[in-house]
Amino acid sequence: MSEFIGIDVSKAQLDVAAHLSSNSFAVENTEAGIKRLREQLKALAPELVVMEASGGYERLCVAALAAAGLPVALVNPRQVREFARATGVLAKTDRLDARVLAHFAAVVRPPVRPLPDAQHQVLEELLARRRQMVAALVAEKNRLGLARTRLVKRTLREVVSTYERLLELIDRELDDLIKASPLWREKEDLLRSFKGIGPVSARTLLAELPELGLLNRKQIAALVGVAPIARESGSWRGRRSIWGGRGQVRAVLYMATVTAMRANAQIRVFYQRLRQAGKPGKVALVACMRKLLTILNAMVRTHTRWQQPSVA
């Protein structure tokens, strides 16, 4: 029978559990420990190995197991926690979490998706660092506006200057990274041809949504989290709402849609038509986000630059 493996990841340790045999063990989250783990798992030849996304601590292990030809699936921790509660497991320890992951692998069998290559990981890390620095820069500028002491103002100006210089450095590195990849250059050119998509939005889509152009419109909307989820029971009909998905993609999609509502006649007219039909502002805005995502998905799939259609 096929074996299913769950691995709970922490900074220092990997707790491993098998579903059928109920065996469990732990190794250090280091290259030496992962090498031992890889050899043990290759001997078991599992049908699926499931791990949670743990803020980056899982990357070394995932890369090593995937390179060894083992089927590895990364899953959302919230989904696993809800599965544990549904099966009556309320306690939470590392060993218990590994068993829950193994059970989750056997029952749900999440799909094994291609892992990002080294270049893609660099792009993700640079964009994540850029977001952190932009947030810190905004905070320091706000503090500068409230500061009254000369020394405090001086230190804040120096920090703001340093952040601005480092942001320019990261942007140059991102430019070089995109230019080095013909595929990324083409995709960025396609995305930025749409009025409302700037360099940050385009590069976030490249890094955080590699499935763009590979899925249909319903699948891509559900993946990002802009598809309305039905809430119905018997004769009761609740208000549909969006939930889940990829937060970073949704954030840049929101800003791009707000810009497009001013700069792009197609999105602007679509929004106005929804508002005139009585849709609330937020509902109309999310519908515009979904329409924008659908357009971008079709552009990438067909390798077609955006052209302004005739809008009545």
Beta strands, then each sheet from edge to edge (+ up, - down):
strand 1: 4-9
strand 2: 13-18
strand 3: 24-28
strand 4: 48-52
strand 5: 72-75
strand 6: 232-233
strand 7: 236-237
sheet 1: 3+ 2- 1+ 4+ 5+
sheet 2: 6+ 7-
end
